[in-house]
Amino acid sequence: MRKLSISAMTLIFAMALIFWCVSPVHAKAIKVGAVINLTGPASTWGQFHAKGMKDYMMYINEAKGGVAGNKIELTIVDHGYKVPEAIK
């Protein structure tokens, strides 16, 4: 009887540990950045590029549940088609 209760306690502890490790509360965000020309001479292409990236990240986060349970945070920075600005 004592072995059964120890086994049951071990099983409960293991299940609690697994639940705690898999819990979405502990999921971290994956941060992704993109430097895109949203203004300037090539802004038309940049606008489509930025929208495509946002839509794809939204698809990954909502439809697929992120990457291994982690949501992706996208940060887009405009460099205005100026190389010195993009290098900073």
N, C-alpha and C positions, 0 to 999 in steps of 0.2 A: 504494500500500500504506500509506503514511504517513497519507494522508487517511482511509483506512478505519479505522486504529487511533485516530486523533483523534476520528472520529465515534463509534466504539464507546465510547471513554472518556467522551465527552460524554453519550452515551445512558445509560451506567451511572451517571454522576454525577447526571443528571436523575432517574433512577428511584430512586436512593438518597435524594435530596432529597424527592421526592414521598412515598416510604414514611415518611420521618422526619416530615414534616409531618402526615400522615394517621394516624400511629401513635396508638393510644389512650392511650399513656403521657403524651402531651401534652394530653390532654383535661382540661378543668377542670370542676369541679362548678358548677352553677348553683344558687345559694342562694335559696330562697324561704321567706318567713316568713308565718305566719298567727296572728292574735290571735283566739282563739275562746273562748267561754264554756263551759269544761269543767266548771265548778262553778257553783253558784248556781241561781236560779230557772229559767233557760233551759238548764240543762245537758243535758237530754235531746236537744234539737236540736243542741247543740254537740258532743255525743259522736258523733252520726251525721255531722255535718259534718266532724269531724276524721277519722273512719274513712274517709269518702268521699275526702277529700283524700289520705290516706295510700295508699289503694288505687289511686287514679288516678296518683299519682306512681310507685308501684311498677309499674303497667302501662306507663307511658311509659318508665321506665328498663329494664325487662326485655323487654317485647314490642317496643318501638319502638327500643330502643338509645339512649334519651335524646333530647336535642334537638341535632341536628347532631353527634352523637357525645358530647355532654356529659351526664353524669348530673345529675339534679335532687336536691338535698338539701333536704328539707322540715323546717322548725323550727316547732313549734306551741307557742304560749304561751297559758296560761290567764289570763283577766282576771276571772273570777268574776262576770261581769255587773255589774262596778263601773266606771263611766265613768272616774273618776280613775285607776284602775289601767290601763285600756286606753290612756290618753293618754300614760303614761310611756314 
